[in-house]
Structure formats: structure tokens, C-alpha cells
């Protein structure tokens, strides 16, 4: 790896000449693979787990072979592949179950999912990105994990304060950056690195922070994070922010003890690859000193009664009749967080759980509903094991067979929902989404 000389000179000023050789050596080696377990599977044991990540009880370093051998469990939402340093960010938000949260720059959905898993029925997260490609990835991960408290939006952050002034309890700003912390993963970041690029990123980051202030509720918290070491995008930026916004102070989260605060002068922490097993990161916790007002609650009800087609589906297939849609867009039905204020001006791609749609008075359940449901919620489940050859055939989109009653059936593995099948005379028609089907699937 040929790191720019001027980049190394800047790093040396931050960590000292004695540590520079350790930094350069660390940058020669690829980062360790790591996973974050889904809350419902935190006690599950997995082969190829090497050790726990010090700052996450649910995070583990794993061998590369896990990606192939256990990818079925990943599909079922047992865990997510997530970089170890990135896992340090969300705990510093200190999410409470009723919080209303904004992820201003949701990229792959991993942090949004982490936040959503901490929320209760009264809380929700708006996962936003202006880039048309990013929200699609977010929706895929939210659906894979069967999460319900997420609103996925594609909206210009400049416009968000108009819709949500002083609204959110917590805001995550995982800001786009010059990418110095990702040099080991992305050689293009090295090729495009320059002081001018750093300065350009810093200007954009400042604008995003200023928007976050307008969006935050008094007494709320902003966690600013970014994949870079440059002071212009990290401690210098936050120092200027604190000078301009006296209503904010730095909050020292207990988990920051794992990271370096010396090189930042105590203004946030940096995660250096020669000091931890992870990629380069910067994190600062900004606490608003005001008093939070009472949260305004919004209750959603469909304009029309629940349609007969859904009632028939629920009566025939569900045990848990508390699960039902509360929002409709034409013939598509959703269960959106009950406290979410729906904005017609907001470019919303997904709100809560997409239940499915009605066609010719018949309700067709979605894959998101299958992932949201648990085997205990439905009347009929086929729980497969790794050794069962039907598992591979199902994941490849083939028809499978079982001695079951006719109707919809939830296919599962080790108690985790995978997707739908439609049974008739012992034959189960495959409804696993074509885009998720595996080729040459391994058990």
C-alpha cells in the first residue's frame, strides 16, 4: 500500500514519530471480519468466532470462513456483518426505548438497524440518505432483520429542518468524509486523497452539523462520526462547532475508554488501526444542555376499516391477532410506528413493516411480513435444520415437500423466520424472493 507522503506526515503530527511505524505496519494488513448478533440470537454460539469485540457485548471477530458456511443464518437475520470500529458508534447515542431518532446519512443500514433494535413500540428511527442507491440497501437490511420501527427516506438534508424542527431526541450523523480510515478497504480513497478534498468534505460536514442542530430537540444528543483522521474533519470541526453552539457540551461516554482521546486533545476520540482491531474512525458525542419538552404523540388509523381480505388471511394463518396493518396506500398495507408523524412532503420509501397487498380481493403477504413474524405468531411453520436438504432447495427457489395443511406456511431455520411458502397437498410452492435466492447454496 503506497500511502501519500503528506498523509503520513499529517498522521505523524497526531500520533508521534514513535507510533508512525506501528500505524504503517497495521495499514499493511486487512481488517478482521466481524459480526454483530441480532438481539434474539445473542446467546447462540457460532463456529469460527475468534473473540469478542471489547466495546460490544454482541460483537465478535470471526474467521472469513463464517461468511460462506453460516450465510443462511445471516439471511435469517441471526447476525449482520459489520466492521468492528463502526459498532462503537451507536452505543454512544444511549438509545431509550421511546426515543425518536434520525440517522442523517444512512448508508448500508447497519447502524439504523442497530438503533431500531433498541427501540420500543413508541419509538422510531428515520433513516435518510439523499443518494438514490443508499436507501435501497437500507431497506434490504431492515427487511432482512424483520425490523418494524424504521422509516426509510430519500430526502435532501437541507430540507429536513422544515419538516422536523427541533423534533428528534437523538441524531446520528455518520458523515461522508475523505475516507482516510478506509484506506485498507478502498484503494480509490488513496487515489483521490488531497488537502483540497479534505477541506471540501469539512465544509459539507459543517453544513450537516448545522442542520442537525435545527433538527434536535432541546436536551437531545448528536453523535458525530466519520471514517477519517484529518483534524479538519474531526476535532477541529467539533471545536469550532462548540464555539458556535454554546448550548452544546462534549459528553464522555464510558465506552470511549477503549479509544484514543490524547491525539484529539480530548475533543472526541479516534480509533487508530494500530491501537485497536478495527478501521479508522472518529466519534464525538454532543449533548444539548436544554430541557426536552414533552413529546407530541401521533396515532395512526386507516381511514377505512381493516379490509376483509386481510381478516381472512389473519384468521387462516395467524395466532397472534394483535398483528395487523394500521396504514394503507391504495391496496398496499403497512404497520407503521404508532408515534410517527407521516409527512406527505417527505420522500418516504418504506414506513414500518410492509405487510403486503390486495389483488382481486386476495391478500398476498410480503417477505418483510415473513421476517417480522416469529414462528409462535403463525399457525403453520416448517422449521428446517442445516442437515435438511430441503433448506438448500428452498433458498434456491425450488418447490419443497412436507406433510402440512394447505395454505400459507412460514419457513424457518433454528426458530428464525426465512420466508413464505404456499402449501397444497404436501407440495410447498416457493415464495422466497428471487433477488435473495442462492446459487450453489451451502448448508
N, C-alpha and C positions, 0 to 999 in steps of 0.2 A: 504494500500500500504506500503510494507516494503522497504524503501529506504536504500541503503547501508550507514553504519555509516560514512565511509571515504568520500563518496559522499557528505553527509550533512556537514561534516567538511570543505570540499573544498568550498561549497556554502557559508557557514558562513564567510569564509575569504573574499568573494567577496561582500556580501551584508550586513554583520554585524550581530552580535548576536541578536539585537533587531528585525531585519526583518526576521530572520530564522523561527520563529513560524508562521508568515504570509505565508511564502513560503510553509511550510509543510502543512498548512491548505488548501491552494489553490490546492496543488497536490492531495488532497483527493477527489476533485470534478471533474467530467468530463468537458471537454471544451464545450463551447456553439457551437451549429450548426451555420454555416454562409454560405452566398451565395454571389456571385459576378454576377451582372446583365450584360448581353450582351449589347453592346452599343446601339443596335437598340431598346432595351426594357427598357432603364434606367428610363423612365417616367411611366412605368407600375407599378401599385400597386398590391401587393400580400397580401393575408391573412397570418397571423401567423408571420409577420415581427415584431420584437421586437424593434430594434433600429438600427441606422446607425453606422457603424464602424468608429471611429473618423478619421482614416488616409485614408479612402477610401470613396469617394462620391458615388461610385457604389457598395459598400459592406454593407451587413446588417446581423445582428444577427437574427436568426429565431428560431421558436419552432420546435421541432423534427417532429411534425405532417406534416410540409410542405413537407417532403421527400416523403410521400405517396400521399398526396392529390394533389400536384402540379407536380408530376413527368412527366406528359405528356408535360408540358411546358419546363421542363428540357430536355426531349428528343428532343423537337423542338428547343433547343438552346437558350431559353429565359434567362437562367442563369446557372451557374455552382456552385456546392457545393465546397467551398474552405475554408480552415482554415484561420481565421482572421489574424494571425501573418504572414502567408505565403503571404497574399495580400499586405504586406508592402514592399516587395522586388522590384517588377517590376517598380513602380513609381520612384525609386531612379536611374534607368537607364536613365531617361529623354529621352525616345524614340522620335526621329524625324521621319517624315513620310517616308523619303528616306533612313533611316539607314539600314545597313546590320548587322545583329545581330547573335550571336551564343549563344545558350543555351547548355553549355558543358555537362550537366548532367541532361537532361530532364527526368523526372520520370513519372508523370501521364499526363503531357501535359498542366496542368493548367496555369503555368507561360508562357510557349511557346504560348498558346492561348491568354493570356493577352497581350503579346508583339505583336503578329500578328495583334490583333485588333487595334493597334495603328499605323500600317504601311500603307503606300500608295502603289500604283502600282509599284513604282520604288524601294521599299524596300522589304526585305525578312528576314526570320529567318531560320537558320539551327538548328534544334532540334536534338541533338545527345545523344545517350547512347550506351555504348558497350554491355550492358546486352540485350540478345535477347528478353526478355519479355517486357522490358520497351517501346521500340518503338511501339509495337502493341497497348499499352494503349494510347500513344501519338496520333497515327493515328486515333484511335476511337474518341478521344475528338476533334481533328481537324476536322474530318468529321462531327461529331455531330453539330459543330458550323458553318459549311459551310465556313471555312476559306481557303483562297487561297494563302497566302504569306508564306507558311511553307514548308521547305524541311526536311523530317524526315530521319535520317540516323542512322545506327548502325555501329559505327566505333571506333577503338581504339584511344583515345585522344592523345596518343603518336605520332600517325601518322598524325594528323590533321595539324600541322605546316608545313609539307612538301607540303600539298595541298593548304593551305591558309596562307602563310606567311604574317604577317602584313596586314591583309585583313579586319577585322571586325571593325565597328565603335563602337559597344557595345558588351560586353561579360557578360553573366550571368553565374557565377559558383556557383550553389547551391550544395555545396559539400557534399558527403556522410560523415557521422560522427559517433561518438559514441552514438548518439541518446538520450542524456540526456534530451533534450527538449521535447521528445515524450514519456516520461515515463508513462504519464497518458493514452496514447493510446496503447502502446506496452509494455506489461509486459516482453517480451523477451529481450528488451533493458536493463531492470534492471538485468535480469539473466546473461547477457553477459558483463555487465559493469565491467571494470577494468582499472587500470592505464596503463597497457600494451596495452590494446585495444585503449585507448585514444592516446597513443604515436604512435601506428601503423597508426591510422587514420590521425594524424598530418603529418606524413611522406607522405602519399598519397595526402593529401591536398596541401602540398608544391609543389609536382611534378605537380599537376594540375594547380596551380597558375603560375608556371614557364612556362608551356605550353601556358597558356592564354596570357602571355606577348609576346610570339612569334607570336601569332595569332592576336594580337591587332594592329590596325592602329595607327600611331602617332597621339596624340591628342584625342585618344579614351578613353573609360571608362570601367572598370571592376567592377561589383558588386559581392562581395563575400558574400555568406550567408550560414548558416549551422544550423542544429537543435541541438545545444548543448550549454552548458555554460562553458565548460572546457577552461581555458586560453590557453592551449597548442594548441587548435584548433581554437582559436578566436583571442583575442587581442595580445597574444604573437606571434602567427604566423604572423599576419599582421605587427606587429612592426619589426620583422625580415625581412619580405618582403620589407618594406620601406627602411630599412638599406641597403639591397642588390640591390634595384632598385631605385636609386636616381631620376630617371626620373618620378617617381610617387609621388603624394601627396594625402593625405586624403581630400575628399570633404564632407562637411557637408550639406546634403540635408535638405531642410526645414521640411520634414516630420519626421526627426529624433527627433524633439522636443517632440514627443509623447512617446519616449522611454528612456532608461537609458544609459547615457554615463558616469556616475560617476564611476560605478564599472569597466569600461574598461579603465579608465584613459584618456578618450576622443578618444580612438582608436576604432572607430566604436561604435555601440550601441547594447545593449542586451534587449530582450523582455522577461521579467520575468512574469510568470503566476500570481504572487501575486500583480503585478503592473498594468497589463492590462488584458483584457478579451481575452486571446489567449494563444497559446502554446509557449514553449521556443524557442528563435531564437537569432541569432547573424547576424548583417549586417554591412559591411564596404564598402564604395564607394571609389574606387581607380582611380584617374584621371591621365592620362598620360599628361605630360606637353609639348609634341611636337606639331608640326603643321601638321594637316591632309592634305595629298596630295589629288588631285582631284581623284574622284572615277572612275575607269575604268568601262565602261558600256558594257554589253554583250546583244546582241539581238538574240532571238531565232526564227527560222523559220523552219517549217518542210521541209525536203528535197524534198518531193513531194507535189503537190497542195492538198488543203483540199479535202478529199475523197467525192465522190458523195453520199455515204451513210449518212455521217454527214449532207451534204447540204439538203438532203431530210428530215431528222429528223428536222433540224432547220427551214426549210420552213414550215413544217407541224405543228410545236409545239411552236416555239419561236417568240416573238415580238421583243425582243432585239437581233438584228443580230450582235452586237459587241461582243457577247459572242460566242467564237469559240476556238477550240483547236489550240495550236501552237507547239506541240511537240508530236511525235509518237514513240512508241516502238512496232514494229511489228503491230498488229491490235488493240493495246490499245492506247488511245488518252488522252492527258493532256493539261491543260493550266498552264504552269509554269511561275513563276515571270520573267518578261522580262529582268531583270538585272542579273539573276542567271547564274553563270558560271558553266555549267554542267561538272562534273568530272566523267569520266568513272571508275576511280580507287576508287571512293568513294562508299561505300556500301549504296546506296540510296534506301529506301523503298517506299517513296512517295515524289513526287515533285509537289507542287501546287495542283490543282484540278484534280482528276481523272475523266474524262468525261464519259468514258465507252469504249466499244469495238465493233468491227465489226465482225459479224459472218454470213457467207454466204451472204455478201453484204447488211446486215441489221444492223443498228446501235442500240445498246442496252444501254440506259443511266444508269449511276451509281447512287447509293444513295448519293454519295458525290456531284454529279451534282445537284440532287434534293435539297440538303441542301444549296448549293451555290446559286441557283436561288431564286428569290423572285417572289411572285405571279404576280407582274407587268411585269415580264420578259417573261411570257408564255401566250399562247393563251387560255388555259383552266385550271381553278383552281376550286377545290371543297374545300371551306373554312368551316370547321366544327366548331361547338361550343361544350363546355363541356356537354351541355344538350343533344346533338345529340347522340343517341345510336350507330350510325354508327362509331363514333370515337373509341369507345371501340372495336368494331368488326374489324376495320381497324388495330388497334395496336396489336390485337391478330392474325393478318394474314388472316382474313376471307375476303371473297368477299362482296362487298357492292354495293348498287344500287343508281343511280341518273339519272335524265333526262339531260344527257350530250351527246355531239357528240362523235363518235368513235375516238379512238386514245389515246395517252398518256395524262394523266391528273395529275397535281400536287396537292396532298392532303395537306391541310394546317389547322392550328388551330389559330384563332385570328390573321390572317395575317402572321403567321410564317410557313415556309415550313416544312412538315413532311416527305414526301416521294412520290414515284410514284405509280400510278395506271394505268391500261390499260383498257379503256372503249370500250365496244361493245354492242350495242343495250340496253343501260341502265344498263348493268352489268359492274362492275369495278373489274377486276382481281387485286389481291393484289400483289404489288411488294415491300412491306416493308420488309427489310432484316430479315431473320429467326432468326439471333442471337440477334436482338433487340426486337423481339415480346414479348408482355407482357402476362403473365398468371394471371388470376383473376384480370385483369386490373381494376383500379378505375378511375372514372372521376376526 
